[in-house]
Amino acid sequence: MKVETAQKRPSKPDLTPTREQEDQWQQADEALRRNLPPGVNLVRTLRGHTGWIGRIAWSPDGRMLASPSEDNSIRLWDAETGECLRKLEGHTRGVVSVAFDSTGGMLASGGEDKAVKLWEVARGRLLRTLEGHKGGVKSVAFAPAGRQVASGSFDNTVKLWVAASGRLLRTLRGHQNEVRSVAFDSAGRQMASGSAKVKLWEVASGRLLRTLEGHQRGITSVAFDPTGRQVASGSLDNTIKVWEATTGRLFRTLEGHTEYVKHIGFSPDGRCLASKAKDGSTRLWRTESGDCLATFPEPASLYWPPGLAFHPHRPLLATVGSDPGTPQIKCDRVIHLYELDLAVLLGQEAESSAHYVNAKVVLVGDTGVGKSGLSLVLNHQPFEATDSTPGRRVWTLSSKEALTTADFPQTRETLLWDLAGQPGYRVIHQLHLNEVAVALVVFDARSETDPLAGVRHWERALRLAHQRQGSGGVPMKKFLVSARNDRGGVAIGEDRLQTILKEFGFDGYFKTSTKEGWQIAEPQATIEQAISWEVLPEVST
């Protein structure tokens, strides 16, 4: 930690723009207004930075907006007038992220020069520089009480610092890739960090509480809702996921952006979630249902950092953007302030959205036990003898409409995954045993060797996959199925069979013949009854 002794005077305000510049800016704002949806109004545009702008932040009282930039500076803006109050200079490379403490008296900034800097807001004075990261700092956040500041870096770590002294409190390790985003919950008990996965930490001890897995690519932004009960993550896979913070359960996936999500944030009342993506759009989502309330365009950019931030008390949303017609290489140098009419946005019919839940049912077992024939008849297809099927097949067992507890229509699809049992596929298919709602473990009733040999392997694979999901995993029911019983009775005794059912915790047993249609209706009905639809993650698209 480096204490700064020199006190640089705040930079003078920018020079007054020419009349020609004012006309150009007014035309740019009018062009943007013409494409705004009902309930969204452009109040003003803040201009002055000469490089891209990173993660912006409002002061706690909402009177000031801070913007970090590639031009190595931070600007503090008067939210009412749009005037640049002062410019903070001290970083030697681009500044990516800023955050105010709970009083608004101190500002933290993180930059590509690997430094975290703490500033006195009232005078624009640099208080101290926090050194220790070995990579650029991409995100900073103050704990709600303002005593600690967190920084996420491209060195794959999160550091917690004591704000008053700049002392390094602890370094949180566990990410295998760069950390792009950090956020505290409203109580300051948990902290989220986004990298290849989302990790939740206990702030007091630095203990890793849980890892949230589900995104197909890296995380760009994390945010807690105002209650601290939910945490959202935006990703390079173009989606947003909302998780239950206490359990890590995936609650909902939001689809709609056509390129990666750069930044997300909850409104102060928690009713809306805003997201900004590389596809040049900002979206507003209703948090209760996942419906997209509005989409408004801003020119797409080449850069990752640009952010957005809700005003802490008023229905204002600040987003980093560009004037229409701006070349990509000069994008993301302005900030738009939008006034949101929440009564209009929440009261109007949402954009065309679909809500669906997929229940994953898997058929597993060794090769040649009769899974392919069983998958046919479970899908109401006529039985036919099949060769051993390589790879996997996915069937839609059923698709139906249902109403949720919030009276939103939801499509519920039951998907049957028939996973090949050849030894060469065992390792591959174990990677597809996540989020299984129902598992049917199949064995050949008349096997001349050990009929249950494959059962032990697949039950263990299912159990381990379910354990890896932790407390937020999908509830799983598993059933034992003996196939090909038309060729004779089960070649193991009843006592041994009951021992297997009890030892491995199977929820039931079916003795079937797909060729002659024995006990096919029973597992079909049981599958639907065993699915816990209300706790499965929903997709809004």
C-alpha positions in Angstrom: 0.0 0.0 0.0 1.3 3.4 -1.0 0.2 6.6 0.9 0.1 9.6 -1.3 1.6 12.8 0.2 1.3 15.1 -2.8 -2.2 16.7 -3.2 -3.0 17.4 -6.8 -5.6 20.1 -7.4 -8.7 19.0 -9.2 -8.6 19.6 -13.0 -10.5 22.6 -14.3 -13.8 21.9 -16.0 -13.8 21.2 -19.7 -13.9 24.1 -22.1 -17.3 25.2 -23.4 -18.3 23.4 -26.6 -18.6 25.3 -29.8 -22.1 25.9 -31.3 -21.3 23.4 -34.1 -20.6 20.7 -31.5 -23.7 21.5 -29.6 -25.8 21.1 -32.8 -24.1 17.8 -33.5 -24.8 16.5 -30.0 -28.4 17.6 -30.1 -29.0 15.8 -33.4 -27.3 12.7 -32.0 -29.6 12.8 -28.9 -32.7 13.3 -31.1 -31.7 10.3 -33.3 -31.4 8.2 -30.2 -34.8 9.4 -28.8 -36.6 8.3 -31.9 -35.8 4.7 -31.3 -36.7 4.5 -27.6 -39.7 2.4 -26.5 -42.6 3.8 -24.4 -41.6 4.4 -20.8 -38.0 5.2 -21.6 -36.9 8.9 -22.1 -33.4 10.2 -22.7 -32.8 13.0 -20.1 -29.2 14.0 -21.1 -25.9 12.7 -22.4 -22.6 13.2 -20.6 -19.7 13.9 -22.9 -16.0 14.6 -22.3 -14.0 11.3 -22.1 -11.6 10.7 -24.9 -11.4 6.9 -24.4 -13.9 4.1 -23.7 -15.8 4.3 -20.4 -15.8 1.4 -17.9 -18.0 0.5 -15.0 -19.8 3.6 -13.8 -21.2 4.2 -10.3 -23.7 6.6 -8.6 -22.9 8.2 -5.2 -25.2 7.0 -2.4 -27.2 10.2 -2.4 -27.6 10.1 -6.2 -26.2 13.6 -6.7 -23.1 12.5 -8.5 -22.0 9.9 -11.1 -18.5 8.6 -11.4 -17.1 7.3 -14.7 -13.7 5.6 -15.2 -12.1 5.7 -18.7 -9.4 4.4 -21.0 -8.1 8.0 -21.0 -6.6 7.2 -17.6 -9.0 9.5 -15.8 -12.2 9.4 -13.7 -14.8 12.1 -14.1 -17.3 13.1 -11.4 -20.6 14.5 -12.9 -23.4 16.5 -11.4 -26.4 14.3 -12.0 -28.9 17.3 -12.2 -26.9 19.6 -14.6 -24.7 17.1 -16.4 -21.7 19.3 -15.5 -18.3 17.6 -15.1 -17.4 18.7 -11.5 -13.8 17.4 -11.6 -11.5 15.0 -13.2 -9.4 12.6 -11.1 -6.0 11.7 -12.5 -3.4 9.3 -11.2 -3.8 6.0 -12.9 -1.1 5.3 -15.5 -3.3 3.2 -17.7 -7.0 2.8 -18.5 -9.4 2.9 -15.5 -12.0 0.1 -15.7 -14.1 0.3 -12.5 -15.2 2.7 -9.7 -17.3 2.4 -6.6 -18.4 4.8 -3.8 -18.3 3.9 -0.1 -21.6 4.0 1.9 -21.1 7.7 2.8 -20.2 8.9 -0.6 -17.0 10.5 0.8 -14.6 8.0 -0.7 -14.2 6.5 -4.2 -12.3 3.4 -5.1 -11.0 2.8 -8.6 -9.3 -0.1 -10.3 -7.3 0.0 -13.5 -5.2 -1.8 -16.1 -2.1 -0.5 -14.2 -2.9 -3.3 -11.6 -3.6 -0.6 -9.0 -6.5 0.1 -6.7 -6.7 3.8 -5.8 -8.8 5.4 -3.0 -9.9 9.1 -3.5 -11.4 11.7 -1.3 -14.4 12.8 -3.3 -15.0 16.3 -1.9 -11.6 17.6 -3.0 -10.6 15.0 -5.6 -7.5 14.1 -3.5 -5.8 10.8 -4.0 -5.6 9.2 -0.5 -3.7 6.0 -1.2 -2.8 3.4 -3.8 -3.3 -0.3 -3.0 -0.7 -2.4 -4.7 -0.5 -6.2 -4.8 -2.4 -7.4 -7.9 -0.2 -9.0 -10.6 -2.8 -8.3 -13.3 -5.2 -5.5 -14.3 -8.0 -4.7 -11.9 -11.3 -5.2 -13.6 -13.8 -4.6 -10.8 -14.0 -2.9 -7.4 -16.8 -2.8 -4.8 -17.2 -1.4 -1.3 -18.8 -3.5 1.4 -22.2 -1.9 2.5 -20.7 -0.6 5.7 -17.8 1.0 3.8 -15.0 -0.6 5.9 -13.8 -3.0 3.2 -13.1 -2.7 -0.5 -12.9 -5.7 -2.8 -11.0 -5.9 -6.1 -11.2 -8.6 -8.8 -8.2 -9.0 -11.2 -6.9 -10.7 -14.2 -4.4 -12.4 -11.9 -7.3 -14.8 -11.0 -7.7 -13.5 -7.5 -10.0 -11.3 -5.4 -8.4 -9.1 -2.7 -10.1 -7.6 0.3 -8.6 -4.4 1.7 -9.3 -2.3 4.8 -10.5 1.0 3.3 -9.3 3.2 6.2 -5.7 2.1 6.1 -5.3 0.3 2.8 -4.1 -2.8 4.5 -4.6 -6.1 2.6 -7.0 -8.1 4.7 -6.9 -11.3 2.6 -6.6 -12.8 -0.9 -9.3 -15.1 -2.1 -8.0 -17.8 -4.4 -10.0 -20.5 -6.2 -10.7 -19.1 -9.7 -8.8 -20.6 -12.5 -9.3 -17.6 -14.8 -9.4 -13.8 -14.7 -12.0 -12.3 -12.3 -14.1 -9.7 -14.2 -16.6 -8.8 -11.5 -17.2 -8.6 -7.8 -20.2 -7.6 -5.8 -21.4 -7.6 -2.1 -24.9 -8.5 -0.9 -26.9 -5.8 0.9 -26.0 -7.1 4.3 -22.3 -7.4 3.6 -22.2 -11.1 4.6 -21.6 -12.6 1.1 -19.6 -11.6 -1.9 -19.9 -12.9 -5.4 -17.1 -13.0 -7.9 -17.4 -13.8 -11.6 -14.8 -15.6 -13.7 -15.2 -18.9 -15.6 -17.8 -19.6 -12.9 -19.6 -17.6 -10.2 -18.2 -18.1 -6.7 -19.9 -17.0 -3.4 -17.7 -16.2 -0.4 -18.3 -15.5 3.2 -16.9 -12.0 3.8 -16.0 -12.4 7.5 -13.8 -15.4 7.0 -13.0 -15.5 3.3 -14.4 -19.0 3.1 -15.7 -20.3 -0.2 -19.4 -21.0 0.3 -20.4 -22.4 -3.1 -19.6 -22.4 -6.8 -22.4 -21.7 -9.3 -22.1 -23.7 -12.5 -24.3 -23.5 -15.6 -22.9 -20.9 -17.9 -21.3 -22.2 -21.1 -18.7 -19.4 -21.2 -17.1 -16.9 -18.8 -18.8 -14.5 -16.5 -18.6 -10.7 -17.2 -20.8 -9.3 -14.5 -22.4 -10.3 -11.2 -25.0 -8.4 -9.1 -27.1 -9.1 -6.0 -30.7 -8.0 -5.8 -31.6 -5.5 -3.1 -32.7 -8.2 -0.7 -29.5 -10.3 -1.1 -31.6 -13.4 -1.7 -30.8 -13.6 -5.4 -27.6 -13.1 -7.4 -27.5 -12.6 -11.2 -24.7 -13.3 -13.6 -24.1 -12.0 -17.2 -22.0 -14.1 -19.4 -20.1 -14.4 -22.7 -22.6 -17.1 -23.6 -25.2 -14.3 -24.3 -27.4 -15.2 -21.3 -28.2 -14.0 -17.8 -28.7 -16.5 -15.0 -30.5 -15.8 -11.7 -29.5 -17.9 -8.7 -30.8 -18.4 -5.2 -28.0 -17.0 -3.1 -28.5 -19.1 0.0 -28.5 -22.5 -1.8 -26.9 -21.8 -5.2 -30.0 -23.2 -7.0 -30.4 -21.9 -10.5 -33.7 -20.1 -10.6 -34.0 -18.7 -14.1 -32.1 -18.1 -17.4 -32.8 -15.0 -19.5 -32.2 -15.3 -23.2 -32.6 -12.7 -25.9 -29.2 -10.9 -26.4 -27.5 -12.1 -29.6 -24.0 -11.3 -28.4 -22.3 -11.5 -25.0 -23.7 -9.7 -22.0 -21.4 -6.9 -20.7 -23.0 -5.7 -17.6 -26.1 -6.2 -15.5 -27.8 -4.4 -12.5 -30.9 -4.5 -10.4 -33.2 -1.5 -9.8 -33.2 -0.3 -6.2 -36.7 -1.7 -5.6 -35.7 -5.1 -7.2 -38.6 -5.1 -9.7 -36.3 -4.7 -12.8 -33.0 -6.1 -14.0 -31.1 -4.2 -16.7 -28.6 -5.7 -19.0 -26.3 -4.3 -21.7 -24.7 -6.5 -24.4 -22.2 -6.3 -27.2 -25.1 -6.5 -29.7 -25.7 -2.9 -29.1 -28.9 -3.3 -27.0 -29.9 -2.5 -23.4 -32.7 -4.7 -22.1 -35.0 -4.2 -19.1 -36.4 -7.4 -17.5 -39.2 -8.0 -15.1 -37.5 -9.9 -12.2 -40.7 -11.6 -11.1 -41.4 -13.3 -14.4 -38.3 -12.9 -16.5 -40.3 -11.1 -19.2 -38.4 -8.6 -21.3 -40.1 -5.2 -20.7 -38.2 -3.1 -23.2 -35.2 -3.1 -25.5 -33.5 0.0 -26.7 -30.5 0.3 -29.0 -27.1 1.9 -28.6 -24.4 1.5 -31.2 -22.4 -1.7 -30.7 -18.8 -1.5 -29.6 -15.6 -3.5 -29.6 -14.9 -3.3 -25.9 -15.9 -5.4 -22.9 -16.0 -3.0 -19.9 -18.9 -0.6 -20.6 -21.4 -0.6 -17.8 -24.7 0.6 -16.5 -26.0 1.7 -13.1 -29.4 2.5 -11.6 -29.9 5.7 -9.6 -30.1 4.7 -5.9 -33.4 6.6 -5.4 -34.9 7.8 -8.6 -36.1 5.9 -11.8 -33.0 6.8 -13.7 -30.7 4.4 -15.5 -27.2 5.5 -16.6 -25.6 3.5 -19.5 -22.3 3.8 -21.3 -22.9 4.2 -25.0 -22.2 6.0 -28.2 -23.7 8.7 -30.4 -25.4 7.2 -33.5 -23.0 6.9 -36.4 -19.9 6.7 -34.1 -17.1 4.5 -35.6 -16.6 1.4 -33.5 -13.1 2.4 -32.6 -14.5 5.5 -30.9 -17.5 3.9 -29.2 -18.5 3.9 -25.6 -17.2 7.5 -24.8 -20.5 9.0 -23.6 -23.0 8.2 -20.8 -26.8 8.3 -21.4 -29.2 9.1 -18.6 -32.6 7.6 -19.1 -35.7 8.3 -17.1 -37.8 5.2 -16.7 -41.6 5.4 -16.3 -41.9 2.2 -14.3 -45.7 2.4 -14.3 -45.7 2.2 -18.1 -43.0 -0.4 -18.3 -44.4 -2.7 -15.7 -48.0 -2.1 -16.8 -47.6 -2.7 -20.5 -47.7 -6.0 -22.2 -44.2 -7.5 -22.3 -42.3 -8.1 -25.5 -43.0 -11.5 -27.0 -41.6 -13.9 -24.5 -41.7 -17.6 -23.9 -41.2 -19.3 -20.6 -40.2 -22.9 -20.5 -38.8 -25.5 -18.2 -37.0 -28.7 -19.3 -37.0 -31.8 -17.1 -34.1 -34.1 -18.0 -34.8 -37.8 -17.8 -31.9 -40.2 -18.5 -31.8 -43.8 -19.5 -28.5 -45.3 -18.5 -27.0 -48.8 -18.3 -24.5 -51.0 -20.0 -24.6 -51.7 -23.8 -27.1 -54.3 -25.0 -29.5 -54.2 -22.0 -32.4 -52.9 -24.0 -32.3 -49.1 -23.5 -33.0 -48.3 -27.1 -36.2 -50.4 -27.2 -37.3 -48.9 -24.0 -36.8 -45.4 -25.2 -39.0 -46.2 -28.2 -42.0 -47.5 -26.3 -41.7 -44.8 -23.6 -42.1 -42.3 -26.5 -45.3 -44.2 -27.7 -43.4 -45.6 -30.7 -43.9 -49.3 -31.7 -41.2 -51.7 -30.5 -38.5 -52.7 -33.0 -35.4 -54.7 -32.5 -32.4 -52.4 -32.7 -28.6 -52.7 -32.8 -26.5 -51.3 -30.0 -26.9 -47.5 -30.5 -23.8 -45.3 -30.2 -23.7 -41.8 -28.8 -27.0 -40.5 -27.5 -30.5 -39.7 -28.5 -32.8 -37.1 -27.0 -36.6 -37.5 -27.2 -39.4 -35.2 -26.2 -41.6 -37.3 -23.9 -44.2 -34.6 -23.4 -44.8 -30.9 -23.8 -47.6 -29.1 -22.0 -48.7 -25.7 -20.8 -49.0 -24.9 -17.1 -49.6 -21.8 -14.9 -47.0 -20.9 -12.3 -47.9 -19.7 -8.8 -47.5 -16.1 -10.2 -50.0 -17.0 -13.0 -47.5 -16.8 -15.8 -47.9 -19.4 -18.5 -45.0 -21.9 -18.7 -44.2 -24.6 -21.2 -43.0 -27.8 -19.5 -41.1 -30.2 -21.6 -39.9 -33.7 -20.5 -36.8 -34.7 -22.4 -35.6 -38.3 -22.4 -31.9 -38.8 -22.9 -30.9 -42.3 -24.1 -27.2 -42.6 -23.3 -25.2 -45.3 -25.0 -23.6 -47.9 -22.7 -20.5 -48.9 -24.6 -17.3 -48.7 -22.5 -15.9 -46.0 -24.8 -18.9 -43.7 -24.0 -18.9 -44.1 -20.2 -16.6 -41.2 -19.5 -18.2 -38.9 -22.0 -21.8 -39.6 -20.8 -20.8 -38.9 -17.2 -20.4 -35.3 -18.3 -24.1 -35.2 -19.2 -25.5 -36.3 -15.9 -26.0 -32.8 -14.5 -29.5 -31.4 -13.7 -31.1 -34.9 -14.0 -34.7 -34.9 -12.7 -35.4 -38.6 -13.2 -32.9 -41.4 -13.9 -33.9 -44.9 -15.2 -31.0 -47.4 -14.6 -31.6 -50.4 -16.9 -30.2 -53.9 -16.6 -30.8 -57.1 -18.6 -33.0 -59.4 -16.6 -31.5 -62.5 -18.3 -27.8 -61.6 -18.4 -25.7 -64.8 -18.2 -23.0 -63.0 -16.1 -23.8 -60.5 -13.4 -27.1 -58.7 -14.3 -26.3 -55.9 -11.9 -22.7 -55.1 -12.9 -23.6 -52.0 -14.8 -26.1 -50.8 -12.2 -23.3 -50.2 -9.7 -21.3 -48.1 -12.1 -24.2 -45.9 -13.3 -25.7 -45.4 -9.9 -22.4 -44.2 -8.6 -21.9 -41.9 -11.6 -25.4 -40.4 -11.0 -24.8 -39.9 -7.3 -21.4 -38.2 -7.8 -22.8 -35.9 -10.5 -25.7 -34.9 -8.2 -23.3 -34.3 -5.3 -21.2 -32.0 -7.4 -24.2 -29.7 -7.8 -24.4 -29.1 -4.1 -27.4 -27.8 -2.3 -28.6 -25.9 -5.4 -28.9 -29.1 -7.5 -32.0 -30.3 -9.2 -33.9 -32.9 -7.0 -33.3 -36.3 -8.6 -35.4 -39.5 -8.4 -33.9 -42.7 -9.7 -35.6 -46.0 -10.6 -34.2 -49.5 -11.3 -35.6 -51.1 -14.5 -35.1 -54.7 -15.6 -35.6 -55.1 -19.3 -36.3 -58.1 -21.7 -38.4 -60.0 -19.1 -40.3 -61.7 -21.9 -37.3 -64.0 -22.2 -37.8 -65.4 -18.7 -37.8 -64.2 -15.1 -35.1 -62.0 -13.4 -32.0 -64.0 -12.9 -31.4 -62.7 -9.4 -33.2 -63.5 -6.2 -35.9 -61.2 -4.7 -33.8 -60.8 -1.5 -30.8 -59.6 -3.5 -32.9 -57.3 -5.5 -34.4 -55.7 -2.4 -30.9 -55.2 -1.0 -29.8 -53.4 -4.1 -32.8 -51.1 -4.0 -32.2 -50.2 -0.4 -28.4 -49.9 -0.6 -28.5 -47.5 -3.6 -31.6 -45.6 -2.5 -33.7 -46.3 -5.6 -37.2 -44.8 -5.5 -38.8 -47.8 -7.2 -38.4 -50.8 -9.5 -40.1 -51.8 -12.8 -40.0 -55.2 -14.4 -40.5 -54.6 -18.1 -40.7 -56.1 -21.5 -40.8 -53.6 -24.4 -41.4 -56.3 -26.9 -44.6 -57.5 -25.2 -45.5 -54.2 -23.5 -45.1 -55.2 -19.9 -45.1 -52.3 -17.3 -44.7 -49.5 -19.8 -47.5 -47.3 -18.7 -46.3 -47.4 -15.1 -42.9 -45.8 -15.6 -44.4 -43.3 -18.0 -46.8 -42.1 -15.3 -44.1 -42.3 -12.6 -41.7 -40.1 -14.6 -44.2 -37.3 -14.7 -45.2 -37.6 -11.1 -41.5 -37.7 -9.9 -40.5 -34.3 -11.6 -40.3 -31.4 -9.2 -41.4 -28.7 -11.7 -41.6 -25.9 -9.2 -37.9 -26.0 -8.4 -36.5 -26.6 -11.9 -34.8 -23.6 -13.5 -36.9 -21.6 -15.9 -35.8 -20.2 -19.2 -37.3 -16.9 -20.4 -36.5 -16.2 -24.1 
